[in-house]
């Protein structure tokens, strides 16, 4: 999986999987912030953001990759 940035200079740098397709729908974006990862819906960028601790995010990614 590769990632590409979709952020701007005024906030965190957001990344989206290249597997999201060319129409950029139905995907989440993630951004690294101090000690955590922020997650948002790519279709609603100004909407709600979920903060997940770095350790929990690492465990989630390992679980998702194994499944």
N, C-alpha and C positions, 0 to 999 in steps of 0.2 A: 504494500500500500504506500503510495506517495501522498504528500500533502502539498497544498498550495495556500498561500496567504490570501486572505480576503479582508485584511484590516486596513486601518488608516492611521495616520501619524498621531492622532489625538487620543488614542486609547490603547488597550492591549492589542497585540497582534493575533488575529484570529486565524485558525487553520481549519481547512475542510478536506476530507479525504477525496482523492481523485476518483474514487469509486462512486462518488455522488452523481456522476453523469454530466453531460454537457448542458442540460437545462437547469442545473443547480437547484433542483427541488428535492424535497424529502431528505434532508440531511441535517446533521448537527454540526456546529462549529465549536472548537475548543481554543482556549487561550491560556497560557501559563501566566499565573500571577503569583505573588509572594507566598510560597508554601502551599499552593493549591492550584486547581485547574477550574476554570470557568467554562460552562457549557451553555450554549444557546441554540435556538431553532434558527436555521439559516433563512427561513422565510419570514421571520419576525425579529430581525437583528436588534431593533430598539426595545424589544419586549423583555420578558423576564430572563434572568440569568441564574443558573444553579452553580453554587460553589461546592467543589468536592476536594477534600484533602488529598495531597499528593500521594500518600500511601494507599488510600482507598482507590484512587484512580489507577494506580499501578496494578493493584490487584484485579480491578475490573478489566483492564486491558488484557492482562494475562489470561483471565478466565474467558473473555470473548475470543481471543486468538486460539485458544485450545478447543473451543466448541465449534 
